[in-house]
Amino acid sequence: MQLTSKRQTTGTPNWPGFDHPEFDGHEKIVFGHDAATGLYTVIAIHDTRLGPALGGCRMWPYGSTDEALTDALRLSRGMTYKNALAGLDFGGGKAVIIADPEVHKTPELMRAFGKKVDALGGLYITAEDVGLTPSDIEMIGCATKHARGTAQNHRGDPSPYTALGVYNGIQAALSHKYGSSDLHGRKVSIQGLGNVGFTLARFLHHAGAELIVSDINEKSVDRAINAFGAKSVDTEDAHKVEADIFAPCALGAGLNTVTIPQLGAPIIAGSANNQLAEPDDGEALAARGILYAPDYVINAGGVIALARHDVEDEVLEADVRSIGDTLTTIFKRADAENAPTDVVADRIAEERLMAAGEIS
């Protein structure tokens, strides 16, 4: 994602956080600690012009506080744009917990984090992200009503909706590139077989696609081979495979100056966040004639499910499927303006934010 405008004003104090390279006029940055549970968290609220900040919580063993802050600032800004492009009346926010989920996670720590969220009085609404599970969100929800993806909110794990949105986004990209959304016989390289990647593989398999899969977890790869007749490749080679679509569904920054010249697919459409390592990478993709589905547009199905948790299933699925229509609009406008798709997506999001006016 390339963000084309900064909201910083002149005279920004040269203080830690405010002078951070990822600081973008964020409204609130909260550093939280709970001695009893060992909780260390950063909650970043970027923009609430459209409504309260909605975004997940990521639990990760960051090497430093600065790494955690970088993630929180960048991801919260991305949520502002994601929610705007999805047509949601929510702003952007994100939380990170500095801990190894395999070692340090406890119900008590989850509830302690919930209390930090609750103390913000609804300005930030949290949900599941990397390192957390639906059961963790249930624990967080015991301490705050400002958590989505719980049984109390009628829907749990949002990842199937993320996968559904990516699937429809892939169809939109195929239609724009080739004039047909038919996936039968199309080769798709999926990098990452977590909850979203594996569900996406199922959708694609049922549509007749030929799958090439990769994941650092060999059991996930074997599962996909057995379930879908997929072929496997090493994760570091997934982007090089000659295919019709490359679907990055793992961690971000995978599209960069090293990997872009190596890409073997004319379409990039996957669920990973922050796929572009640098702003210029979107232009590099366009220069190669590669159609890129901006990550925060195509992977918005999960946040749509969280935001619209109280609607009927048919209505929600229709909302998620509309991601394909949004991408089609972006692709056509990118052609008309001779601009990279990520730049056009940013422009559309910023137009909605500007129309919302100033923060009240």
N, C-alpha and C positions, 0 to 999 in steps of 0.2 A: 504494500500500500504506500502510495506517495501522498503525503499531506501537503497541500499547496498553500496553506495559509497558517500563520501562527497568530495566537490570540494574546501574546504577550504585549504589554504596554511599555512605553519608554520608561526608563528609570527603574527597571526591575532590580531589586536588592541583590547584591552579590553574596548571598547566603547559601549554605548547603540546601539543596532541594530547588530553590528558586533559580540557581545558576546551573542546574543540571541540564545537559544537552537535550533531554527528552521532555523538559518542562515546557508546556504549551498553554500557559495561562490557566492551569488547573485551578479549580475553585477551592479545593480542600485536599490536603495530604495528611493522613493520620498515621502516626506510628504508635502501635499498641503493644503492650507487654503485660503478661500475667505471670507472676513469679511462681505461683502454686503449680501451674501446669507447664511452664516453660514456653508459653506462647510468645512468639515474636511475629508481628504482622504489620503490613503496610496496606492502608486502604487509600486509594487515589480516586477522587471524584473530579472528572474532567469538565463536564458541561451539563447543566440542568435546564437549558432553555426549552427543551421539549418535554421535560418532566423529571422525576426522580431518577438518579443514576442506577441503571441495571447492568450488572455484569458479574461473571463468576469469580470464584476464589480458587487460586492456584496454590497448591502445596508443593514446595520444591526445595531441595537442599542447596540453596544459593551459596556461592562462595564468599559473598560479602553483602553487607547492607546495601551498598551501591548497586550491586547486581539486582537485588530484589526491588529496589526503588526504580531502576531502569525498566524492569518488566512491568511493574505496576503503572508507571507513567505512560509507557507506550501502549500497553494493552487497554488502559482506560480510555485513552484518546481514540483507539481503534473502535471501542464500543460506542462512542459518540457517533462515529460515522456509520457503523453497522446498524445501529438502531434508527438513525435518520433514513438510511437507504431502505430499510425494511418497512418504513412508514409507521413506526411505533412512537407512541407518546412517552418515550423514556429517553433520558440522557445517558451519558456514558460514565461508567465507573468500573473499577477492578480492585480485587484484593489479592494479596499474596501472603502466604504463611511460610516463614523461613524454617523449614524442617524436612527431614526425610520421611515421606509417608509410610515407608516400609519399616521404620524404626521408631519414630517419635509420636505417631498418631495415637491418640486416646480419645474416648468419648468426652472426658473432662476437658481436654484441649479444644475439641470441637465446640463444646458449650461455651468455653471461655471466649472463643472467637465470636460466637453468636452474640454474646453480651457486648462486645465491642461494636458489632453491627447495630445492635439495638440502641446503643447510646447515641447513634447518629439520628435517631428519630424518624427513620424512613427516607432520609436523604439518599441513602445507598441501599439497594436491594441486592442480596447476594444469591449465588447459585453454584452449581457444580462446575469445576474445571479440572485441569490436569492435577492428578494426585488425590482427588477426592472421589467418593462414590455416592450413590443415592443414599446409602445408610448414614454416611457422614453428614449429608445435608439434613437428614432427619434429626440427627443430634444437634446440629446448629439451630434447626427450627424449634428445638425445645427451649431455646434461650431468646429467640426473637421471632416476631411475626413477619419480619422483613427478609424472608428466605423463600425462594421459588424452587420448584422441582421436588417438593415434598408431597406426601400422601394427602396432607391437609389442603394443599393447593390443587387437588384432583388429578394431577399428573406427576409422575416421578421423573425418571431418567429422560432428558430431552434429546439424547443422542440419536434415536431413530428419526427424529424430525430433522436433525442436522443432515443425516444421510439422505433423507428424502429430498431435501433442498439441493444437495450436491448432485443427486441423480437428475433432477429436473434441470439444473444448471448445465450439466453435461449434454443433455438433449438439446438445450437452447444453443449451446456452442456448436454442436454438430450441425444443427439446422442452419445456423448462420454461415458456417464454414463450407458446408457441402450441399445445403438445400434440403437435407433430410435429417430427421432426428432418429432414424432407425439405427439401433445398436447391434442388430444381428450381424455377427462376423467382425465387428469392430474390436480392435485390440486395445485393452486398457491396462496400463501399468499403475498399480496401486502401491504407494509407498506408505506403509503403516496400517496395521490391522487391529487397531483398538476397537472400541465400541462403534465408532462412526465408520472407520475403514472397512470393518468386516460386514456391517449392515449394508454399506454401499456395494460391496462385492456381491452380496446376495441379490440386490436389486439388478445389478448389471448382468449377473449370470442368468437370472430369469428372463432378461430381455435379449439374451442370445449373444452377449459379448464374450470375447475370449480374454481371460484374465491372466496377468502376470503380476505376482504378488511378492512383497518383501516386508520384512519386519525383523527387529532385533530379537524378538521372541520366536524361537523355532517352533514352539507348539502352535502358535497362531498361524504360522505359515503352513504347517502340516494339516491343520484343521481346514484351511482354505483349499488346499490341494485335494483333500478327501471330499469336501463338500461341493466344490465347484469345478473340479478337474483343472484347477489353475496350475500354471507353471510358476516356478520360483526363480528369484534372482537376488543377489546380495543387495542390501539396502543402498550401499554407496553407488550401485550401478543402475538403480531403478529409473533414474531420469535419462539414462543413455539408451534405454531400450527403444528399438524401432516399434512404434505403436501409433495408434490414432489419437489417444489421449493419455497424458500423464496426470495422475491424480495424487498429489502430495497430501497425505493425511496424517503426518507425524508432526514434528516440531518445525518451527519457522526458519526463515532466512535460508531456505534451501535453493532459492533462485538467486544466483550471484554471478560475479564476473568469471568464476571458474566453471560453474555448471551450465550457464546459459548457452555457451558455444557448444556444449556437449549434448544438448537436448535432442532426443530422437523422436519427439511427438510434435505435431503442429498445433495441438490444443493443450493448454494447462488448465485443469479444473479439479480442484481438490479442497479438502476441508481444513488444512493446516492454517493457523493464524500467522500473520506477518511473513508471508512467503517471500516477499522481495527483501533482500538484505539491505539494499540502498535505493533511494528514490529513482536513480537513473536506470535501475534494472528493468522497470516497466518499458522504458523507451528502447532498451536493448532487445527485449522480447519482440516489440513491434517491428524493430528494424529487421529482425529475422523472419517476419511474417508469421509469428506464432500468436495465436489468439489466446489471450489470457483472461480468464474469468476472475476478476478481483476477489481476493479471499474473503474479505469481510462482507461481500455481497452474497456469494454462493454458499457460505457456511452459516447463514443467518437463521436457518430453520430451527435450531435449538432455542435461540433467544426469542424467536416468534412464539414458540410453544410456551416458554416461560412467561412472556408478556401477556399472552392470550389464553391463559390457563383455564379460564372459566367459560369458554365457548364450546359448542358441540364439536365432536371429532371431525365431521365432514367440513365444517367451517374452517377449522384449524388446518386441515390438510390442504384445502383450497388456498388458504393464506400462504402456506409454505410453498406450494407449487407455483405461486405467483413470482417466486424468485426467478424462474425461467423467463417470465415476461420482463422483469426488471433488467436482467442481463441482456435480453434482446434489445431493449431501449439503449443500454450502454454501448453495445456493439455497434448499433446503427449510428449513434451519435459520434462515436469514435471514428468511424469511417468518414462521416460528413465533416468532422472538424480536423481530420488527419492528426489525431492525438492518440496516445496510448490509452488503453481501456481503464487503467488505474487512475489516470489523471481525470478522465471524464467522470468516473464514479465519484471521485473526491469533489468535483465541481457540483454534481447533482446534490450530494449530501450537504455541501456548504450553502447551496441555494436554499435548501429547506431550513437550515439553521439560521440563516440570515432572515428568512421570512418570519421565523419565530420571534425575532426581536431580541431585546436585551433580557438578561436574567432578572427576574423579579426579586 
